[in-house]
């Protein structure tokens, strides 16, 4: 046995000596794969993703044996560049969006346009270039080997086909170990691709990216497959939901009213609870909340499409697509939206935006969502003041009111969306904002005679964001004043929603919440957030949603709703108030349910009792007075998965059109 072992060790040493370049490639690629998880999901020592990465690398290496030794460096350097790019891209993307990059995003790259500066300013950090070491290591190894005539020596002893077979066998053995560790849930998530973090945690970055390429390509042809099952699930779900619909005291409350929807860019709910040096950060939004119906536990449910996802979800009561974006990949579908329902009541519908009309394909997608007209940037506005990515919100609102006056005089009823822009990342035009996020101590410096000011948030991204939010709030206040002065509020309701969180990292929130000066800026000194961890960061991403009317004396209007609510619930809630009967809403009318659940596109979900992280299988209990058992978690896990599947089916296969036109009957007969 000892002789056999010694013989095996000798063979291994000889093999390693004649495969130095391949070993360097495998080891450096494995380390980079671990680094990706170190900077993102943090399970860098987990054995499953390491084995998964190793399988991919062994397969790539095996095919390298079909190339002559003196040319193998070219093969491996190309793969090193590809893998390094994958690592950098995904680390950068995760640091900003808490998800991993997808090939389907390349289809939206052309939509960056004016957003390019925002992307560049926010995404790249020096540490994210650490992966380049692999390329340098491979080049250094190649130079040393070439100097020692290594390739000439290897050429004499290497038998490419035999080594290919040997390496393939090793890869299959490692693959067997890896597969034996997988669960049915792991395989299901890999197939569906909607929980990217979970896939990277279990399958590693290289299998994730390969699977994403396959999934993205499949998106272009998947309408030919899976239709029957998707349609069956769709039909069963809506037949049950039809039985559950009921009226409540808010039914028809705003029937016949005009609607202005303020799409408030990047406004997060926590900003409403802050004041600096005695001045409220968002006095105008706070006023609307105190006078209207304020949903204080409201969450966006966007995916990679960010603002466009929120526009789609708020109008259609469907979740964003799990592959690509609706505005780019699935815009030409039949969707039931609040707009299409109102058009049946002879409403004129329009949207307004201070950016280019083709940004995120809005000028094409809007007509499929039910807008009659789209007013935007240079086509309908004078560019007299720019901040950030386009026309400033104050100028945008001022000019929009003039357009709305004409619309109001020509139409009996209308619904308009005003898409704000100034508060869009990177929040860099701070010199145009006059709000201070310093801490004024009230003490006088005896040497200067001036008040001591501690600039604890100056020149930070979170500080710049808060200044930008205050500007956006001022713009909203001016809008409300102009609407009132022009008599537009008399028969009009206002809805305001934050389209998504501000997309700042946890480290930025730590500068605010974990600072010794934090309590000095609270509206309520008893309100604390404490240490920012993954769960508190996610829970803190809530955004405001307000329904406001001039009839502020009615107790139906003036209240706070603290039940959890998602963007998907806006359409059915508002539709009920406007006297509409949607048939395909996946969300809930908030006044017709006892307990709601917010399902996020990545499979995470939230109730008033817990926040559940589906990728890690962990949760944070929010209601400590209620016991949580596995039946509760299993129920909502199944509910979340079903909701995502139904929404994806509607979007992918255009199921609403199929159902309305009877195409499913033809399918069943065939």
N, C-alpha and C positions, 0 to 999 in steps of 0.2 A: 504493500500500500504506500509505504514511504517513497519507494522508487517511482511508483506511478505518479505520486504527488510531485516529486521533484522533476519528473519528466514534463508534467503539465505546466509547472511554473516556468521551466526553461522554454517551452514552446510559447508561453504567454509573453515572456520577455522578448523573445525573437520577433514575435508578431508586433509588439509595441514598437520595437526598434525600427521596423520597416513600415510602420503606419503612423509616424509622428504627426504628419500634417492632418490626417483624418482625426486622430485623437485630440489634437488642438482644436479643431473645428467643433467636435462634439462637446468637449469640456467647456469651451468658451460660450457656446450656444446654450448649454444647460445653465451656466451661471447667469447669463442674461435673462433666461426664462425665470429664474428665481428672483432676479432683481425686479422684473416687472411686477411680480406678485408682492415683493417687498414694498414697492412704491404704491401699490394699489390695494388689493384685497388682503394682503399681509399674511397669507398662509405659505410663506416662502419655503418652509421646511416640510410641507406636507408631501407624503410619498407618492400619492396618486398623480398629481400634475407633473412631478419629476419623471415618473415612469412614462407618462403620456408624451412629454417632450422628448424623452430618450427614444421612444419608438419612432417618432418622426425623424429624428436625427440619424438613427441607424438605417432607416430606409433610404434617406437622402445619401448617406455615406455609401451604402451598398451600390447604388447606381454609379458612384464615382469610380468604381473599379473597372467600368467599361472604357475608361479613358486612360490613355498612356500616362505613366507616372509624371513625366516632364510637363504634361498639360493639366494635371489634376488641380494645381493651384488655381487656375482660372475658374474651374468648376466650383471649387469651395469658396473662393472669394466672392463670386456672384451670389451664392447662397448666403454667405455671411452678410453681405450688403442687404439682401432681402430680409433676413431675420432681424438685423439691426434696425432696419426701417420699421418693421412690425413692432419691435419693442419700443422705439421712440414714439411712434405714432400713438400707440395705445396708452402709454404712460402719460403723454401730453393730453390725450383726449379724456382719460379717466380723471386727471387732476382738475379738470374743468367741469366735467359732466357726470362724474361718478358712474361711468359706463365705459364700454370698450368700442373702438371704432369698427365701422362696418363698410364693406365694399359698396353697399347701397348708398352710402353717403357721397360717394364720388359723383352720383347722378345729381346731387344737390350742390356740388362744389361751385358750379357756375352761378349759383344764386348768392354767393358771398358778396359779390359786388362791393358796395360801400361798407360791408361788414368786415372786410379783410383786415383793416387796421385794428378793429376790436379783437379779432382772432389773434393776430400777431402779438398785440400788446399783452394779452392775457395768458397765452398758452405756454410760451417757451421759457424754461428755466435752465440754468447751466447744468444742474444735476441730471436733467433729462437727456444730456448728451453723453452720459457715462457709458452708454452701450457701445459707443464707438471704439472702446478699447478692444473689442473682439476683432475688428478689422485690422487694427494696428498689431495685435498679437499674432494674427495669422500671417500678416506681411513680414513681421520680424522673423517668425519661424521659417517662412519660405526662403528668406534671404540667407539665413544661417544654413539651412539644408542645401541650398544651391551652392554655397561656398564650399561645403564639405563633399560635393559630388554625390550627394545622397540619392538623387533621382537616378543616376546611372547605376548605382549599386542595386537599388530596388528593382529596376527594370529587368535585371538578370534573374531574379528569384520570384517576382510577383506573377501569379497566374490569376488574371482578372476574374474569369468565370467562376473559379473555385472560391475565391474570396467573396465574390458577390453572393454565392450560395451560402457560405458560412455566415456572413453578416445577416442575410435574410433569415436564417434559422435563429440566430440570436434575437433578431427583431421580433420574430414570432413568439419566442419564449417570453420575452419581456411583455409583449402584447397580451399573452395569456395571463400572466400575473396581474396585469393592469385590469383586464376585463373581469377577472374573478373578483375584483374589489368594487366593481360598479353596482349600483342599484337600479331598479327600474325607473326611479325618479330621475337619476342622472342621465340615463339614455333618453328619456322623454324630453328633458330640458335641452339636450344637445340637438334633438330633432326639431324642436319648436323654435329654438334660438331666441326666445323673448326674455330670458334671464341671463344676460351676458356675463355678469359677475360670477354667477354660479358655475357657468361653463368653464371659465378661466380657473376658478378654484378647484374644479374636479378634473379638467382635461388639459390644463396648461394653455399657454398663449398660442402655441403653434397649431395644435389641433383646433383651438377656437377659430383662428384665422382661416384655416383651411376649410373648416365647416361653414364659416361665414361666406366664403367665396362660393361654395356649392349652394348655400341657401340663397344668396343674392342672385345667382344665375337662375336658380329654380323659380324665383319670384316672377321672372319674365315668361315662364311657361306653365306655372302652376294652376292656371285657370283650366287646364285640361285634366287636372287630377284632384281628387278629394271633394269634388262638387257634391256628390250624393250625400256623403256623411255630413258635410257642412250645412246643406239645405235641410236635412232631417233634424239636426240639432236646432237650427234656426226656427223651424216651424213648430217644434215641440215647445220651445221656450216661449214664443209669443202667444201660443194658444193658452198657456197657463197664465201668463202675465195679463192677458186681456181680462181674465176673470177677476184679477186683483185690483183693477182700477176703480177708484171711487171719488166722489166729490167731497169737498171740505168747505170750511167757512171762507176760504180764499178763492174758490171757484168763481170765475167771471168778474172778480173784483176790479180788474183793469180793462175789461172788455171795451174795445173801441178806442183805447188810449194810444197815443203815439209813444214811441220808445227811442231813447238814446242810450246806447250801450257804450260805456267808456272802457276801452281795452287798455288798462293801466300797465304799461311796460315795467316789469321787474319790481313791482311794489310788493313787499312782504309785509305780513301782518304785524310783526314785532315792531316795525317802525312807528305804528300808531301808539305805542306805549312809551315813547321816548320824548324827553324834552331836554334841551341843552340850555343852561344858564337861564332857566325859567321860561323858555320859549318852546312851545310844542313843535315837534318836528313836522307833524301832519295835521295842523288845525282844521283844514277844510275837509279832509277825508274823515277826521274825527267828528266833525259837525254833521256830515251826511250820515255817519253811522249812528249817531245819537238821535237823529230825527227819523231815520228810516228803519227798515228791517235789516239788521246786521247779523250776518252769519260769521261768527268769530272763530269757527273751527273748520275753515274752508281750505281745500287743497287743490292745486293744479294737478293735472294728470298727464303732463306732456312727456314726450319721448324725444327723439333726436330732432324733431321739427320745431321744438321750443314754441315760439309765439304762434306759428302756423298750426301746430297741434292744438293749442288752446283755443284758437279761433274755431277750428273744426269741431272739437269736443263740446264746446259751449253751445254751438249751433245745432249739432246733430245728436247729442247724447250718445255718441259712440266713442270708444277709446281710440287713441292713435294707432296707426298700423305698427305691427311688430317688425316689419321689414320695410325700410325706406320711410317715406312720408306720404300722406294722402295728397298734399298739395303738389308733389312732384311725380309720384308713382301711380296714384289711384284717384286722380282728380275727376276723371270722366265717368263717374258712376252716378246712379240715381240715389240721392240721399234725401231722407226726410229731415228737414231742418225747421227751426222756428220761422225761418224766412219763407220756405215753400208753403208752410201752413198759413202764414199771414197773407201771402199773395192770393190764396184762395178767398180771402176776405177783402180783396182789392187794396191791400197795402202796397205802397211804393217802398222799395227797399234799397238801401245804398250803404256804401262803406267809404271812409275817408282815411287817408294816411299821408304823412309828411315825407314819405320816401318814394323811391322809384316804383312804378306800377308793376314791373316784372319781378320784383324781389319776391322770392319764394313762390313765383308763378301765380301770384294773386290775380293778375289781370285775366288769367285763363280760368283758374279754379273758381273764382267768385260766382260766375254765372251758373256753375253746377250746384253751388250751395244755395242759390236763390236770390242773389243780389241783382237788382235791375241796373245799377250804375256804380262805378268806382271812381271816386275823385282822388287824385294823387299828385304829388310833387309838381314837376314843371308843367304838367298838362292843365292843372286847375288852380295852382297856387303861385303867388309871387314869392320868390326866394329872397326875402328881405332880412332874414336872420337865421343863421345855422348854428346849431349846437350838436356836437357829437356826429351822428350819422346822417343828419338831414335837417329839414326845417324844424326850428325850435317849436316846442309844444305851445308856447304862448302865442306865437304868430300863427301856428296851425289852427288853434282854437279860434282865434280872432277872425281869421279868414273863413273858417268852416261855418261859424255862426251866420255870416253873410249868405253863404250858400244855402244853409238850412232855412233861413228866412224865405228864400225863394221857393224852396221845396214845400214849406209849410203853406204858402199862399196858393200853390198849385195842386196840392193833394189833400184829400180829406184825412187820410191816415197814412202813416209812414213809420218805418223802423230804420234807424241809422246807427252804424258802428263807427266810433272814432278811435282809430288805432294810434296810441301815443308812441313816441319814439325817443325823446330826449333822455329818458332814464334807462337807456340801453347801455350795457357794458361797452366800453371800458370805463365810463364815468370819469373821463379825463379832462373835460373842459371846466375844471373846478374854478378857474378864475372868473367864470361867468356866474357863479353862484355866491350869494352873499350871506350864507348861513354858517355859523361857527359851531364846530364840534369840539371845541376846547373845553377845559374845565376851569371856570373862574372861581378861584378860592375865596374871594372876598377879602383877602389879606392885602395889605399895602407893603410894597417893597420900600424899606426906609431909605435906601440909596437912590432909587429912581423916583419915588413918590407915586409909582403906578401900581395898579392892581396886579397881583401875581396870577398869571395864567399858565396852566399846564396843558401843553398841546399834545395830549395823549393819543388822539386819533388823527392828527394832522399828517398829511402825506402818506396815509395808509389807504388801501383800496376800500376798506369798510368805511373809513371817514369820508372819502370821496363819494361813495355810494350814498351815504346819508345826506350829504349836501345836495346831491342830484335828486334824491327823493323829495327834499324840501322844495326844490324848484318845481318838480312835477306837481306837488300839492298846491303850490301857488297858482300854477297854470289851471288846475282843476277849479280852484276858487274863482279865478277870473272867468272861466267858462260859465260857471253857475250864475255869476253876476250878469254876464252878457245875455244868457238865455232868459233870465228873469226880466231884464230891462227891455227885451224885445218881445215879451209876452209869450214866449215859446213854452214856458213851464206850466202854463195854465191847464193844458190838456195832455201833458207828457209825463211819463215816468222816466226816471234815471236808474240805470243799473250800472254798477261799477265793479269790475273784478280785476285783481292782479293776475296777469297772464301766466306768470311762473315766478319762482324765487330769483334772487339776484345772481345766482351762479358763482358766488364767492366761496372760497375754500373754508374748511373748518378753522384753519389757523387764523383767518381774518375775524371770525366770530369770537375766537378766544380773546383777541385784542379788546373786544367790547365787553363780553360777559365775564371774563375772568380777570378783569382789571379792578384794582382797588377803587377806581373812580366810578365804577358802573352804577352804584346805587344813587349817585348824585344826579343821574340823568333819567331816573325812572319816573313815570307818571304816578305810580303807586309804589312807595318805598318798600311795601311788604312783598311785592312781586319780585321773585328772583328766578333765575334760570340755573345758576350754578355752573358746574363743570360741563364743558361741551365735549360729549363723546359722540359716537356714530348715531346713537338713537336720538339724543337731544338735538343733534344737527338735523336729522330727518324730520323730527316732529316740529322743529322750529321753522320749517319751510312753508308753513301755512301762509296764505295770501288773503286779502280782504275780499268779501263779496257783499254788496249792499244793494238793496232795492229801495228807492226813495221816490216819494211823491209829495206834491204840495199839500196834500191833505194830512198834515202832520198831527192834527188833533185826534185822529182816529187811532185807537189803541191797537188796531190791527197792523198799523204801519210802524209804530214806535216800540220796537222790542229787539232783544238780542237772542239769537238762536245759537246755542252752543253744541248742538248735535253735530257730529262730523259730517261734512259735505264735500263732494268733489265737483270738478268742472262738469262732469257728465250729468250732474243733477240740475244744472241751470235750466236747460231746455224744458224738461217736464214740469219743473216748479213754476217757471214763468208762463209756460203754455197754459197751465191750469188757470192762472190769474187772468190771462187774456182770452179765456173762453175757447181754447183750442184743445183738440183731442189727438195727440200724437199716438201712432200705432207701433212705432219701432224704437222708441226710446229705451236705452239700457239703464239709464239713471232713474232716480226716484223723485217724485214730487215730495219735497221735504215736509210738507204739512199733512201727508197721508201715511207716514210711517212712524214706528216707535223706535227702532234702532236701524241706523244706516251703516254702511261699510264703504270705505273709499278704497278702490282697487287701483293700484298703479300698474303701468304697462309692463314693468319687470316682474310682476307677480307678488310684490309686497302689498300688504293691505293694512288698513287702520280702522278701528272702531273706537268708541269712547272708552273701551276697556283696555285694549292693547294695540301696540304697533308691532306687526309681524314682519320679520325679514325672511323672505322665502329662500334666499340664496344660502343663508347660514342656518336656517331652521331655528332661529332664536327670536325672542320677543321681549318687549319692555311693557310691563303692566302699568297702565295709566290709572285705573280705578282699583285702588288697593283694598277697597271694601268688598270686592266681588272676587270669588274664586274662579280660576280659569282651568278648565280641564281639556283633555285632548279632543273630546267630542266637539267642543267649541272651535278649536283650532282646525280640526279636520273639516268641519262644516264650511268654514270660510275659506280654507285652502281650495276646496272643491268648487265653491262659489266663484272665487277669483279666477281659477283656471277656466271654468265654463264661460265666464263673462268675456275673458280675453279671446277665447276660441270663437265665440259667437260674433264678437265685434270684428275679428279678423276675417271671418267667413263672409260677413256682409260686405266688407271693404274689398276683399280679394275677388269674390265671385259675383259681385253686384246682385246680391240675393234679394234686395228689395224690388228691383226691377223684375227679377225672375218670378217672384211671388205675385206681384201686381199684374204681370202680363200673362201668367199661367204657363210660363216656360217649363216649370217643374213637371207639369202634366205630360208634356212631350217627352221629357227626360225619362220619366217613370215608364211610359209606354214602350220606349226603346230598350 
